[in-house]
Amino acid sequence: MTSPTSGADSTADRSDDATTSHPTSVPHPTNGRAASRGTRADGGSRRLDLALLVIASAQLMVVLDSTIVNVALPHVQRALGFSGSGLEWVVNAYAVTFGGLLLLGGRAGDILGRRRVFVFGLLLFSAASLLGGFATSQWWLLTARAVQGVGGAVIAPTALALITTNFPEGGQRNRAFSVYAAMAGAGSAVGLLLGGILTTYVSWRWVMFVNVPIGILVAAAAPRVLAESPRRPGRIDVGGAVTATGGVALLVYGLSKAATGADGVSHWGDTQVLAALAASVVLLVSFVWIERRSTHPLLPMRVLADRNRSGTYLIMLCIATALFGLFFFLTLFMQSVLGYSAIQSGIAYLPFAVGVVAGSALAAPLVARVGARPLILVGAAAVAGGTFWFSRLTEHSGYAGDLLGPLLATSFGLGLVFVPLSLVSLHNVAERDSGVASSLLNTGQQVGGAIGLAVLGTVAWTAVANSVRAQTAHAAAVRPGTPPPTSVYDHALAVGFSRGFEVAAGVALLALLIAIATIRVGRQELAGAAPQTQPTAAAPQPRASTPVTAPTGTVQRDDERVARAKAVSPCRYC
């Protein structure tokens, strides 16, 4: 199955697919209107550069917020009197609303107009950041963080979908996805450095305030440089929205509470964890049942009918599982074992940001030459290898000899993976479904992060506790009555985190296997071959049943899709 518009629906959805490949707002350079609005004209090129700057800045702001606040948590705890268990909600309040509302945010953009919804999300995120920066109580800050998550859930999927609305398929769209991927990968590392600088030299409140000018400037520029997607008839599927939001939110919450803590005590059997995970399963099953029967589904099943697209979601889930665990344990290792300060840890991550940017920049031109599949395979293998390399760390490791190499290998692999994943996830999707398709990629990332922290945290902290007990018992047997040396805990952390990195490497290897089994998009499909001028509205469209010969030279993309549709069986969910 090569497209969600295969089989019975291929004729009905053909106009949507054409819009996806060649947005009317930015005609292809070969189109006769290119001189006035296309990308060959200097004004059009500048507009696309500004459009890319706006989308990348919004993505960077959302990604930065996922890590910049973590560095400030000790200062927040002292300022507002959070308990240890309450402090985690500064992170979880954002994660739960962000993960739970992604599908709704993506679908709202499809129906109401992506630029309009994008600007609303930016203003909401900025207002919540301003509110949080002035917080004087715990509930004040937690409310602001939750609203930030709502804004992020609107911004993330619409920003990704706006790339397909504003950039024609081929080199320009590949470049746009390259910059987007670089922001997604490098933003987390930059957030750690920026958070350390602001917290140390200014105030923890500035990790919230920093979003305000960025959000306002991007929201003001968006209507001037971004083309709007058409508003589409329809309504929000209320039943699907409630079950999807509740199901994903409870899943993220349950996983965030389940992990074994630093004391080695497991929480997987806690009543609230079991209740949250069980309720999540019930709601998500109900969501699928509702969506298959809804006339206006929040998640049309045709979006998942394409094997390539579904594969990208699973790959992103696995990559995010490994990546979130990597950031968490590597930061703790640097600060607790190697004795780095918050700023030193942020500086140590700068090569990671460079690696992601370099990998993304290389992937953009290569994806049209070699295709998405080789890049995803090589990138996933690099992530798996780099993560396993981290498992060789000990308490005696140094930065240049032991940390720099795996940082560069892992980050470069992520850069290679992110660009083709974004391209394939939105390739051949109907224009009306671009928002929800992009939201699924973000949902996979968010849920994967929650899984990573829960599962890898359980593995790592259990190994840490077991190592501490074993070393303490050995020290007591050798020298009774003598307290164990301080090096015991450093060694235990190194052992435990190594186990976590090994599991992360296994998950990244699973992503590689999924890519081998699912990704089949051809190189030519992402190269953006120039089509002929689109026929007028009065010209008759070819029927799906009309025989189509193999294209020679430059042929209309609609005819190519009809040919592909005839080669596969219809999907019964489409």
Stockholm file with secondary structure:
# STOCKHOLM 1.0

chainA/1-574         MTSPTSGADSTADRSDDATTSHPTSVPHPTNGRAASRGTRADGGSRRLDLALLVIASAQLMVVLDSTIVNVALPHVQRALGFSGSGLEWVVNAYAVTFGGLLLLGGRAGDILGRRRVFVFGLLLFSAASLLGGFATSQWWLLTARAVQGVGGAVIAPTALALITTNFPEGGQRNRAFSVYAAMAGAGSAVGLLLGGILTTYVSWRWVMFVNVPIGILVAAAAPRVLAESPRRPGRIDVGGAVTATGGVALLVYGLSKAATGADGVSHWGDTQVLAALAASVVLLVSFVWIERRSTHPLLPMRVLADRNRSGTYLIMLCIATALFGLFFFLTLFMQSVLGYSAIQSGIAYLPFAVGVVAGSALAAPLVARVGARPLILVGAAAVAGGTFWFSRLTEHSGYAGDLLGPLLATSFGLGLVFVPLSLVSLHNVAERDSGVASSLLNTGQQVGGAIGLAVLGTVAWTAVANSVRAQTAHAAAVRPGTPPPTSVYDHALAVGFSRGFEVAAGVALLALLIAIATIRVGRQELAGAAPQTQPTAAAPQPRASTPVTAPTGTVQRDDERVARAKAVSPCRYC
#=GR chainA/1-574 SS CCCTTCGGGTTTTHHHHHHHHSCTTSCCTTSTTHHHHSSSSHHHHHHHHHHHHHHHHHHHHHHHHHHHHHHHHHHHHHHHTCCHHHHTHHHHHHHHHHHHHHHHHHHHHHHHCHHHHHHHHHHHHHHHHHHHHTCCSHHHHHHHHHHHHHHHHHHHHHHHHHHHHHSCTTHHHHHHHHHHHHHHHHHHHHHHHHHHHHHHHTCTTHHHHTHHHHHHHHHHHHHHHSCCCCCCSCCCCHHHHHHHHHHHHHHHHHHHHHSCCTTSCCCTTCHHHHHHHHHHHHHHHHHHHHHTTCSSCSSCGGGGCCHHHHHHHHHHHHHHHHHHHHHHHHHHIIIIISCCCHHHHHHHTHHHHHHHHHHHHHHHHHHHHHCHHHHHHHHHHHHHHHHHHHTTCCTTCCIIIIIHHHHHHHHHHHHHHHHHHHHHHHTTCCGGGHHHHHHHHHHHHHHHHHHHHHHHHHHHHHHHHHHHHHHHHHHHHHSTTCCCCTHHHHHHHHHHHHHHHHHHHHHHHHHHHHHHHHCCCCHHHHHTCCCCCCCCTTSCCCCTTSCCCCCCSSCCHHHHHHHHHHTSCCCTTC
#=GC SS_cons         CCCTTCGGGTTTTHHHHHHHHSCTTSCCTTSTTHHHHSSSSHHHHHHHHHHHHHHHHHHHHHHHHHHHHHHHHHHHHHHHTCCHHHHTHHHHHHHHHHHHHHHHHHHHHHHHCHHHHHHHHHHHHHHHHHHHHTCCSHHHHHHHHHHHHHHHHHHHHHHHHHHHHHSCTTHHHHHHHHHHHHHHHHHHHHHHHHHHHHHHHTCTTHHHHTHHHHHHHHHHHHHHHSCCCCCCSCCCCHHHHHHHHHHHHHHHHHHHHHSCCTTSCCCTTCHHHHHHHHHHHHHHHHHHHHHTTCSSCSSCGGGGCCHHHHHHHHHHHHHHHHHHHHHHHHHHIIIIISCCCHHHHHHHTHHHHHHHHHHHHHHHHHHHHHCHHHHHHHHHHHHHHHHHHHTTCCTTCCIIIIIHHHHHHHHHHHHHHHHHHHHHHHTTCCGGGHHHHHHHHHHHHHHHHHHHHHHHHHHHHHHHHHHHHHHHHHHHHHSTTCCCCTHHHHHHHHHHHHHHHHHHHHHHHHHHHHHHHHCCCCHHHHHTCCCCCCCCTTSCCCCTTSCCCCCCSSCCHHHHHHHHHHTSCCCTTC
//
